Amino acid sequence: MVSTNSRIGIVGAGTSGVYLANLLIQQGFKVDLFEKSPVPRTDGCGILIVQAGMKALHQGNPQITEKIINSGDKVKLFEFRNLRGGVVNSESVTYEENELPGMLVHRKAILEALLAPLPPDTIHFSTELASIIQTENSVIAQFKDGSKWEGDLLVGADGIVSKVRQFVVPDVELYYLGDLVWRGVVTDNSFCPEGNFFVYVRGRGIYANFFHIGDSRTHWGFFLETTQSDTQKGKLQPENITIPSQELAKLPEDARNIIESTPLENIVCRYSYDIDPLPKLYQGRIILIGDAAHAKSSTRARGMTSGWEDGLSLSRHLTSSDNITDALANFQAERLPIVHEYQRTSREISQKVGRR
């Protein structure tokens, strides 16, 4: 196996990077986690964790799984409604005894559960990557504050706009999926019951969704198909983040009230992007995981899950391979076809559910 004296750096303290750090520390590796934000990025909204994601967590650390289960709602019902509020289709979800559930939970609770086991000196905040240099026997990360790190392996877990990716596959462009998406979390004691996931459909596509995430809170998403102007291409957020009133008015009153009652500080607005499948996931001693490697549409709910699967796979190959080169090659051979399929099918679904 790869020596546990190996020094491994991870750029990006989101859910993929933090989970990988946990796994590697459990196996005895020396790990440094670098995050450009000054504090943990626990902002965000609700997340649907499919059962595959829960399994990836449970195989690596059952205590994290237990915390997440206690922090949200088990999925009980998927219900599709038209814009008049009528039920188009309803599907109950049941579980076998001791079967891991799908979960509806706030991203904050997920990241807090992942951060809890980490030794406090593992994460280095306010540390933004500037450049990477590879030598024959090491990799060196240089940061904008003038500091640097040298080790045996550097992992890019820094999301869809990854800086690490530039050193593996240069000049990757974001692919616009056609939607402007608003998401929010609001107190709700009546509209969306515990464990319920409501989807409002129009024509072939999703117009809005709502799901309960525990503690009398509901997450909502509102989706508007829109064309980007030339000045907005590649930007994550539009200049005007107000939901058009004429579009919001198409929802039934009870659903619309949930969105309109949400404090502005609890709302995020983003363009929807993915990236084309990459030809490779590593270069020398630099490897990509999570959205940095395979950002995808949310249509299959595999974003966070696939990052955890990456972490589990990489940690296993590092402990079962003779050296880092073999470990990275084995990881890529296993994961590349899987994440390419996730990307392909997620984009296909996105393109099929246009609302025009």
C-alpha positions in Angstrom: 0.0 0.0 0.0 1.0 3.7 -0.3 2.9 4.7 2.7 0.9 6.4 5.4 3.8 8.8 5.7 2.6 10.3 2.4 1.6 13.9 2.6 -1.7 14.6 0.9 -3.1 18.1 0.3 -6.8 18.8 -0.6 -7.9 22.0 -2.1 -11.5 22.8 -1.2 -13.3 22.2 2.1 -16.7 21.4 0.6 -18.5 18.1 1.2 -16.2 16.1 -1.2 -12.9 17.4 0.2 -13.9 17.2 3.9 -15.2 13.6 3.5 -12.0 12.6 1.7 -9.9 14.2 4.5 -11.8 12.2 7.1 -11.2 8.9 5.2 -7.5 9.5 4.7 -6.9 10.6 8.3 -8.7 7.4 9.5 -6.2 5.4 7.5 -3.2 7.3 9.0 -2.2 9.7 6.2 -0.9 13.1 6.8 -3.6 15.5 5.4 -3.8 19.3 5.0 -7.1 20.8 3.8 -7.0 24.2 2.2 -10.0 26.5 2.0 -10.1 30.0 0.5 -13.0 31.1 2.7 -12.2 32.4 6.2 -14.7 30.1 7.8 -16.4 26.8 6.9 -18.8 27.3 3.9 -21.9 26.0 5.7 -24.3 28.2 3.7 -26.6 26.8 1.2 -30.0 25.2 1.0 -31.6 21.8 1.2 -30.2 18.6 -0.4 -31.7 15.3 -1.5 -29.2 12.6 -0.6 -30.0 9.5 -2.6 -29.4 6.1 -1.0 -26.2 5.6 -3.0 -24.8 8.7 -1.2 -25.8 7.4 2.2 -24.1 4.1 1.4 -20.9 5.9 0.4 -20.9 7.8 3.7 -21.8 4.7 5.8 -19.0 2.6 4.3 -16.5 5.3 5.3 -17.9 6.5 8.6 -21.2 5.3 10.1 -21.1 8.0 12.8 -21.4 10.7 10.0 -24.3 8.8 8.5 -26.1 8.7 11.9 -25.6 12.4 12.4 -27.1 13.2 9.0 -30.1 10.9 9.6 -30.7 12.7 12.9 -30.4 16.1 11.2 -33.1 15.8 8.5 -36.0 13.9 7.2 -36.1 10.4 5.6 -37.7 10.6 2.2 -41.3 9.3 2.5 -43.2 10.6 -0.6 -42.5 12.0 -4.0 -45.5 13.9 -5.4 -45.7 15.5 -8.9 -48.3 18.3 -9.2 -49.5 20.5 -12.1 -49.6 24.3 -11.8 -53.2 24.2 -10.7 -52.0 22.2 -7.7 -53.6 18.9 -8.9 -51.7 15.7 -8.3 -50.2 14.2 -11.4 -48.4 11.3 -9.8 -47.6 10.2 -6.2 -45.1 7.6 -5.1 -44.5 6.5 -1.5 -41.1 5.4 -0.4 -40.6 2.5 2.0 -37.5 0.9 3.5 -36.5 -2.5 4.6 -35.4 -3.0 8.2 -31.9 -1.5 8.7 -31.9 -0.1 5.1 -30.3 3.3 4.7 -32.8 5.9 3.7 -32.7 8.7 1.2 -32.5 11.9 3.1 -33.8 15.5 2.9 -31.4 17.7 4.9 -29.9 21.1 5.0 -26.4 21.4 3.5 -25.2 23.1 6.7 -26.1 20.0 8.7 -24.3 17.8 6.2 -21.0 19.8 6.3 -21.1 20.2 10.1 -21.4 16.4 10.4 -18.5 16.0 8.1 -16.3 18.6 9.8 -16.9 17.3 13.4 -14.4 14.4 13.3 -11.6 16.4 11.7 -8.6 17.4 14.0 -8.8 21.2 14.2 -5.3 21.8 12.7 -6.3 19.9 9.5 -8.0 22.8 7.8 -6.2 26.0 6.7 -8.7 28.8 6.0 -8.2 32.0 4.0 -5.8 30.0 1.8 -6.5 30.5 -1.9 -4.6 28.6 -4.5 -2.3 30.6 -6.8 -0.3 28.0 -8.7 0.9 24.4 -8.7 4.4 23.0 -9.5 5.3 19.4 -9.9 8.7 17.9 -9.5 9.8 14.3 -10.0 9.0 13.3 -6.4 6.5 15.9 -5.1 3.9 18.5 -5.8 4.0 22.1 -4.6 0.9 24.3 -4.1 1.5 28.0 -3.8 -1.1 30.2 -2.2 -2.0 33.9 -2.7 -1.0 34.7 0.9 2.6 33.7 0.1 2.5 30.4 1.8 3.2 27.1 0.1 2.7 23.4 0.8 4.8 20.5 -0.6 3.7 16.9 -0.5 3.2 13.6 -2.3 -0.4 14.1 -3.7 -2.6 17.1 -4.3 -6.4 16.6 -4.7 -8.6 19.2 -6.3 -12.0 19.3 -4.6 -12.6 22.9 -5.3 -15.9 22.7 -7.2 -17.2 23.6 -10.7 -14.9 26.6 -11.1 -11.9 24.6 -9.9 -8.4 26.2 -10.1 -6.8 22.8 -9.7 -8.5 21.5 -12.8 -6.4 23.9 -14.9 -3.3 21.9 -14.1 -5.0 18.6 -15.1 -7.2 19.5 -18.1 -6.7 23.2 -19.1 -9.3 25.6 -20.4 -12.4 23.7 -19.5 -15.5 25.9 -20.1 -18.8 25.8 -18.2 -21.7 24.5 -20.2 -24.9 26.4 -19.6 -27.9 24.1 -19.1 -30.5 26.8 -19.8 -32.0 27.4 -16.4 -31.8 30.2 -13.8 -32.4 28.6 -10.5 -33.5 30.2 -7.2 -33.3 28.2 -3.9 -34.3 29.0 -0.4 -35.2 27.7 3.1 -38.1 29.0 5.1 -40.0 28.1 8.3 -43.0 26.0 7.3 -45.4 24.2 9.6 -48.2 23.3 7.2 -47.5 23.3 3.5 -44.9 20.6 3.1 -45.1 17.7 5.6 -42.1 15.8 7.0 -40.4 13.6 4.4 -42.4 15.0 1.5 -40.9 16.1 -1.8 -43.3 18.1 -4.1 -42.5 18.8 -7.7 -44.6 21.3 -9.8 -44.4 20.4 -13.5 -45.3 22.4 -16.6 -45.4 20.6 -19.9 -42.4 18.3 -19.9 -40.4 20.2 -17.3 -39.9 21.0 -13.6 -41.1 24.5 -12.6 -40.5 24.3 -8.8 -39.9 21.9 -6.0 -40.4 21.8 -2.3 -39.2 19.4 0.4 -39.2 19.3 4.2 -35.7 19.3 5.7 -36.5 19.0 9.5 -37.0 21.5 12.3 -40.1 22.9 10.7 -38.2 24.1 7.6 -38.9 23.7 3.9 -36.5 24.0 1.0 -37.8 25.2 -2.3 -36.3 25.6 -5.8 -37.7 27.7 -8.6 -36.5 27.1 -12.2 -36.8 29.5 -15.0 -35.6 28.7 -18.5 -33.8 31.8 -19.8 -31.2 32.8 -22.4 -28.0 34.3 -21.1 -26.8 37.6 -22.5 -23.2 37.8 -23.8 -22.2 39.7 -20.6 -23.6 36.9 -18.4 -22.0 33.9 -20.0 -19.8 32.0 -17.6 -21.0 34.0 -14.6 -22.4 32.0 -11.7 -25.0 34.6 -10.7 -27.1 37.1 -12.7 -27.0 40.8 -12.1 -30.7 40.9 -11.2 -31.6 38.0 -8.8 -35.3 39.0 -8.4 -37.8 36.3 -9.4 -40.1 37.7 -12.2 -43.5 38.2 -10.6 -45.3 37.0 -13.7 -43.5 33.7 -13.5 -44.0 33.2 -9.8 -47.7 33.9 -10.3 -48.1 30.7 -12.3 -47.7 28.7 -9.1 -50.7 27.9 -6.9 -51.1 30.4 -4.1 -50.0 28.1 -1.2 -46.7 27.2 -3.0 -46.2 30.8 -4.1 -46.7 32.0 -0.5 -43.8 29.7 0.7 -41.4 31.4 -1.7 -42.6 34.9 -1.1 -42.3 34.5 2.7 -38.6 33.5 2.5 -36.2 36.2 3.9 -33.8 37.4 1.2 -30.8 36.3 3.2 -32.1 32.7 2.9 -32.3 32.8 -0.9 -29.5 32.0 -3.4 -29.8 32.5 -7.2 -27.5 30.7 -9.7 -27.3 29.9 -13.4 -27.3 26.1 -13.9 -24.0 24.7 -15.4 -22.2 21.5 -15.9 -18.9 20.6 -17.7 -18.2 18.2 -20.5 -16.8 14.9 -19.5 -13.0 15.2 -18.9 -10.6 12.9 -20.8 -8.7 12.2 -17.6 -9.0 12.9 -13.8 -5.3 13.2 -12.9 -2.0 14.5 -14.2 1.2 13.4 -12.4 0.5 13.9 -8.7 -2.6 16.0 -9.1 -6.1 14.5 -9.1 -9.6 15.8 -9.3 -12.7 14.7 -7.4 -16.3 15.9 -7.1 -17.6 18.8 -9.1 -14.0 19.8 -10.0 -13.9 16.5 -11.9 -17.4 16.0 -13.2 -19.9 18.9 -12.4 -23.3 17.8 -13.6 -26.9 18.8 -13.7 -28.9 18.2 -10.5 -31.6 16.2 -12.4 -30.3 12.8 -11.0 -29.3 14.1 -7.6 -25.8 12.7 -8.0 -23.7 15.8 -7.4 -22.8 15.4 -3.7 -23.2 11.6 -3.9 -20.6 11.2 -6.6 -18.1 13.3 -4.7 -18.4 11.0 -1.7 -18.1 7.9 -4.0 -14.9 9.5 -5.4 -13.5 9.9 -1.9 -14.3 6.4 -0.9 -12.8 5.0 -4.1 -9.6 7.1 -3.9 -9.0 6.3 -0.3 -9.4 2.6 -1.0 -7.0 2.6 -4.0 -4.4 4.5 -1.9 -4.5 1.7 0.7 -4.5 -1.1 -1.8 -2.1 0.0 -4.5 1.7 -0.3 -4.4 2.4 3.4 -5.1 0.6 6.7 -5.8 0.9 6.4 -9.5 -0.9 3.0 -9.5 -3.5 4.3 -7.1 -4.4 7.2 -9.3 -4.5 5.1 -12.4 -6.7 2.5 -10.7 -9.0 5.3 -9.4 -9.4 6.8 -12.8 -10.1 3.4 -14.4 -12.8 2.7 -11.9 -14.4 6.2 -11.7 -14.1 7.7 -15.2 -16.8 5.5 -16.9 -19.1 5.9 -13.9 -18.9 9.7 -13.7 -19.2 10.1 -17.5 -22.4 8.2 -17.4 -23.7 10.4 -14.5 -22.8 13.5 -16.6 -24.3 12.2 -19.8 -27.6 11.1 -18.4 -28.0 14.1 -16.2 -27.4 16.5 -19.1 -29.8 14.5 -21.3 -32.6 14.8 -18.7 -31.9 18.5 -18.4 -32.3 19.0 -22.1 -35.4 16.9 -22.3 -37.4 18.8 -19.6 -37.4 22.2 -21.2 -40.6 24.1 -20.4 -41.1 26.0 -23.7 
